[in-house]
Amino acid sequence: MGEKVKYLVLLGAGAVLGSAATVAIFKLLPRRVGRQCTNVEANELNDHKFSENKNHGATGPDLLMDEIVSEQLTRNIQFFGLEHQKKVVSSYVVVIGLGGVGSHAASMLLRSGVGKLLLVDFDQVSVSSLNRHAVATREDVGTPKALCLKKHFSTIFPECNVDAKVQLYDSSSEDEILSGNPDFVLDCIDNIDTKVALLAACVRRGLKVVSATGAGARADPTRIHVADLRESTNDPLSRAVRHRLRKDHGIEGGIPVVFSSEKPKAKLLPFKGPNGEEENPSDYQIVPGFRVRIIPVLGTIPAIFGQVMASYVLTQLAELQVHMEPVVNFDMDHYRVLHQRLIEHEELQFGTAIEVQVDVEEVMYIAKELWHGRSARDQSLKDVGRGMWRSINELILIRWDRMKPASVSNLILLKFQEADEHESRSLEDIKDQEPEYFSRVTSVLKRAELDFGL
């Protein structure tokens, strides 16, 4: 009998707790359902034209006071911290090009709490694009990509102010698309003319922009990098864009890009017309200048491109300092040369190499991570690709402070002549005459101390 009473008591307690939970949930649901209905009605009435809102943080950081929003973004808040996540929620981002790269980038920006998104693409969802699109289903085939994303986004994070433009970016639409002072623009376009026009406009307007280069015909995710446009290699699209920006707009670089250093595994497939015979693809272009022939695509790679772009933008918005791995075209033999050169220099200068406290692996960290394969005095990007490979012939690691050992936090990379000059001067002299250079070097060496827990 005692067991039966105990069972009934537990059952009754469970029923009470379940009722309380149900009541709590229903208190929240009307607000949510009402909000979603409002979004649906707005979508039906909206002609999908973006109405400029200068106060693009209208939802603002106060949105994080909402209990469901704060729970949905709790991992981001824990990662960035509340104040920095507020910057993300208050931000306005424009994504142009919503295919395999752009759809994934936009999706993660939304899921990470960006407060306002403008989605721009003139194209429609096709059956063949389902292998790489972030959210599209077969039911979405034939739907404009911008509207497809907007529809799905309203069910993921309805608090985000999502606007969609079924529109081609060009000079005539520049002001409409780039007005409103966006915090970031994502270029996910695969057409050279349009891409060049967009990047040039962003530079001219002083807008932060990150660009995706070619993601097709590649398979190695470990070769995807974020770097300056001048550093991208093995990518025909970025090479053509780089040439056009320099030739037509006088832009040498300064634009971060996501690119793969992997050589493409395949080429454009031949274009075949309705009769099955190979024909001139330009005869079938709907929009002049846009590709008709097909690039083979492994869907995972454009998805990773988009995720990398989103991660880059989010850390920038949240003001989280991230040291991107530099693109340095050295191999282990180059680092061994630098290490041996250091030992020989120490013996020449101090009569012994006993105070060399780094091995080849640490030399790789110093040369690659700290100095990006370039002289500490010249961190410009003029030596890239094979130029950087050749530059190793004139570089040497020496002590920053002659009174301290040759450790990971006291070695700088210089050209031979620069090294001779450095060793003829005192640090106080450098600090007095070149305060900016002194501050930059000491800041880099401080990073080494933190990285190695010194």
N, C-alpha and C positions, 0 to 999 in steps of 0.2 A: 504493500500500500504506500509506504514511504517513497519508493522509487516512482510510483505513478504520480504522486503529488509533485515530486521534484520535476518530473517531465512536463506536467501541466504548467507549472510556474515558469519554466524555461520557455515553453511554447508561447505563453502569454506575454512574456517579456520581449520575445522576438517579434510578436505581432505589433506591440506598442512601438518598438524601434522602427519597424518597417513603415508603420503609419506616419511616424514623425518624419522619416526620410522622404516619403512620398509627398507630404505636405510641403516640405522645404523645396523639393524639386518643382512642384506645381507653382510655387510662388515665383520661381525664376522663369518658368516656361512662357507665361503670357507675354512677358517683356521680350523674350527671344522670338517667339512666333510673330508677334506684332512687328518686330524689327525686320524679320525676314519677309513678311508680307509687304511691308513698305518697300523693300528692295525690289521685290518682284514687280510691284506696280510701277516703280520708277523705271525699271528696265523696259516695261511695255510702253511707257510714255516717252522714254528717252529716244531721240533719233540718233543716239550714239555720237553726237558731236560734243567735243570737249568744251565746256564753258569755263573760261579762265577764272580761277579763284586765287587771288594773290595771297590770301591767308591760307596757304596750303596745309598748315598745321591746325586746321579748324577742330579736328578731333583732339589734337594736342596730347601732351603728356598725361593729362587728367584721365585719359582713356584707361590707363593702367590701374586706376582706382576701381574699375569695373571688376567684380569678383571672377567672372568667367574669363574675361580677357587676360587678367593677371595670371590665372591658372593656366590658360593656353600658352602663355609666353613665359611661364615660370622658369623653364630651363635657360632661355635667353637672358632673363633677368639675373639668374644665378651666375651666368657666364660673364655678361658685360657689367653687371651692377645696375641698380635701379636708375640712377641718374643718366647713365650712358644709354640704357634701353629707351629712356624717354626721348633721346635724340633720334633714335631710329623711328619711334612711333610718330614723331613730329615731322618726319622727312617726306619729301616728294621726289619720286624717281620716275624717269621716262624710259621705257623699254621699246626699242624700235627693231622689228624683226622678231616674229614669234614662232619660229620653227623649232627644230630640235634643240638649239642652243637657247634662244630667247624664252621659250615656254618654260624651260627648267629654271632659268635665272629668275624670271618673274614669279614663278611658283614659290621659290624659296624666299624671295624678298617678302612676298605676302605672308608666308607662314612664319616669318621672323618678325612680323609686326610693323612693316613699313606702312605709314599712315595713309599715303596717297600714291596711287600708281596710274600712269597713263600708258596704255598699251596700243602700239601702232603697227599695223600690217595690212597690206592690201589683198593678201592671198587668202585662199580657203583651205580648210582641212581636206586632205585627200586620203584615200585608203592607204597609199604607200607611205604616208607620213606618220602612220600610227606606230611604226617601229621605233620612233624616237621622240614623239611628242609627249609632253609631261602629263597632260590630263585628258586629251581628246579620246573619244570612243567612236565606235562605228556609227552611232547615232549622230555624231557631230560632223560626219563627212558631208562636205558641201557647205558647211557653215563657215563664215569668215573667222579666221583664227583669233582675231581680237575679241569678237563676241563670244566665241567658244570659251576662251579663258575667263572672260568676265562672268559668264554664267557659272562656271565651276568655282570660281573664286568666291562668289557670293555665298556658297555653302561651306567654304573652308574658314574664311575670316570675314564675315559680313560687315564688321566695323571698318574695314579698309575702304576708302573712297576710291573706287576703281572706275576709270573712264576708258572707253575704247574708241579707237579711230580706225575705221576700215578705209585706209588711205595710204597712198604711196608717198614716202618722204622725197621731196625735191625742193628746189629753191622757192617755188611758189607756196609750199606748205611749211617752210622753215619757221616763220614767225608764229604760226598757229600752233605748231608742235613744240617748239622750244621756249615759248613765252611762259610766264608764270614762275620764273626763277627756280627751276628744278635743282635739287641738291646733287643729283647725279643723272647722267644719261648713259644707257647701255646700248652700244652699237652691236647688234646681232645680225647685220645685213650681210648677204653674200654677193652683192653686186658691187663691182669696183666703183663705178661712177657715183652711185648713191652713197656708198660708204665714204668716199673721199669728200663729197659735198657735206655730209653730216659732220665728219670729224673737223673739217675746216671751219664750219659754222660754230661748233662748240668751242674751238680754240679762239675764234674771233669774238665770241660772246663771253669768254671767260668761264665757261661751264665745265665742271668736272665730267670726264667721259672715260669709259673703259671700252675697248673694242675687242671683239672676237675675230680671230682669223680663221683659216680653213680647218674644219673638224672632220671633213669627209676623207674617206680612203685611208684612215689611220686606225690602229688597234692597240697601241701601247699607252696606257694611262700614266705610266711613270715618266713620260717625256713631255707632259703638259706643264707649261711654265707661265708665270706672270712676269712681264718685263717691259722695258721701253720698246716702242716700235722698232727702234734702231737695232735692237738686239735679237729680234726674231730671225730664225734661220730655218732653212728647208721648207719654206712656205711660200708658194708662188703668189698667193693672194696678198700677203703682207708685203712682199717684195714690190708688187705692182702698186699697192696703196702708198708705200713709202716713196716710190719714185714720183707718183703723181702729186703727192702732198708737197714734196720738195720743188718740183718743176712748176706746178700751177699756183701754189699758195705760199711758197717760201717757208714751209714748216719742216724742220729737220727732225724733230722728235718731240719728246716730252709727253707722249700719249701712251698710257699703259695698255698693253694688249695681253690677251690670253692666246697662247699659241702652242703648237706641238713641234718639237725639234725632230720628230720622226719623219723620215722621208715617206711620202704617200705610197701606199701599197698598190694602188690602182689608178687608172686614168679615167677621163670622161668616157662614158660608153657612147658608141656610135648612135646617131639619131635615126630611127626608122619611122617612116610615115605610115599612114593607114593601110597601105598595100603591102607593108612588111619590108619594103626596100629602103636602103639608106638614102636619106634626102638631106637637103640643106636645112639645118635647124632654124635659121633666121626666118625662113618662110612661115614658121609656125609660132613666132613670138607674139604673145598678147601685149606685152609691154616691151618697147624697144630697149635693147641692151641687157635684158634679163635672160639668164641661162635657160635653155630648153633641154639641152642634153643632161643626162643623169650622172651624178657622181655617186659611186657605191658608198654606202654609209653603214658602219657598224653603230647601231643606235646608242650604245653606251658612251661613246666618245663625245658626241655633241652634248649629251646629258651632263657629262663631267665638266665640259667647258662651261656650261650654264651654271653649274653648282660653284665652280671656281669663281666665276664673275660675281655671283651673288655674295659669296664669302668675302671677296675683296671689297665690294661696295659696302657691305654691312659693317665690316671692321673700320672702314673709313668713316662711315656715318656715326658709329659709336665712339670714334676717336680712340680705338684700340690699336696700339703700335704693334705691327707685325713685320718682322724682317723676312721678306720674300727671299727664297733661295736665289742667289744671283746666277746668271747664265755665264759660266766660266768654261772656256774650251781648253782646259788642261786635263791631262791624264796623270796617273800616279808617277810616271817617269818624270814629268815636269816638277812634281812636288819633291821627288827625290833629289832632283838637280838643285832646287831651292834649298833643301835641307843641307846638302853637301856644301853648297856655296856658303851657307851660314857658318858651318863648322870651320871651313877654310878661312873665312873672314875673321872669325873670332881668334883663331890661332895667330893670324897676322897682326891683329890689333892688340891682343892681350897676352899672346904667348901661349895660350891654352884654350881649349874648348870646353873646359870643365863646367863652365856656367851656362852652357847650352842646355836648357831644361825642356826642350820640345823634341818630339819624334816626328816622323814623316806625316802621320795622321794629324797631328796638331798643326804642322806646317800647312796642311791642306785646309784646315779650319781658318788659319790666319789669312792665307792668301785668297781663299775663296769667299768665306763668310764675312770677314772683316774688311778686306780691301778689294773684293770683287775682281781680283786678277789684274788690278791696275795700281799704278803708283799712288801712294797716299797724297801726293801733291796734285795729282791729276785724275779726278774721279769722273771725268767726262766719258762719253760712250763712243769715242772715235775709233777705238780698237775693238772690233767685234769679229766673231767668226775666226777666220784664219789670221786676221790681223792680231787678235789676242794671242793666238797660238805662237805667232812669231815674236811677240813682245816679251816672252819669257827670257829671251836671249839677253835682254838688257835690264832685268830686274834682280834685286837682291834684298834679302831680309837683314835688317840691322836693328840694334837697340835704339829705342826712343830716348831712354835715359841711360847714359853710359855708366851711371853709378849702380844700376840695378841689373840683375841677371837677365840673360836672353830667354825670357819666359813668354808664355802665350799672351800675357797682358803688357808686354814691353817690347814687342817687335813690330816694326812697320816695314811696308814694302815700298821700295824706292828704286828709281833708275840709278845706275852706277854713279853718274855725275852728281845726282841729287844726294846720294849717300855720302859722297866725299864732302859735299858742302855741309850736310847736316852734322857730320862728326867734327867739323871745324868750328861749330857754333855751340853756345850754351843754350839750355832750355829757356833761361830767363831772357836771353836775347831774342829767341823765336817768339816768346810770349809777348814781349814789348813791341816787336816790329811786325809780327804777323798774328795778331790775336785771334782772328777768325780761323786760320789754319791750326793754331795751337788748340783752340777750343774743340774743333772738329776731331782732331786726332785723339785728344784726351777722352772725348766722349766715346769714341770707338773702342779705345782700350779699356774704358770702364765697362763697356758691354762684355768684353772678354772676361773681366773679373767676375761679373755676375753669372755669365754662362758656365764658368768653371768653379764657381763658389770660392773664389780666392779672397 
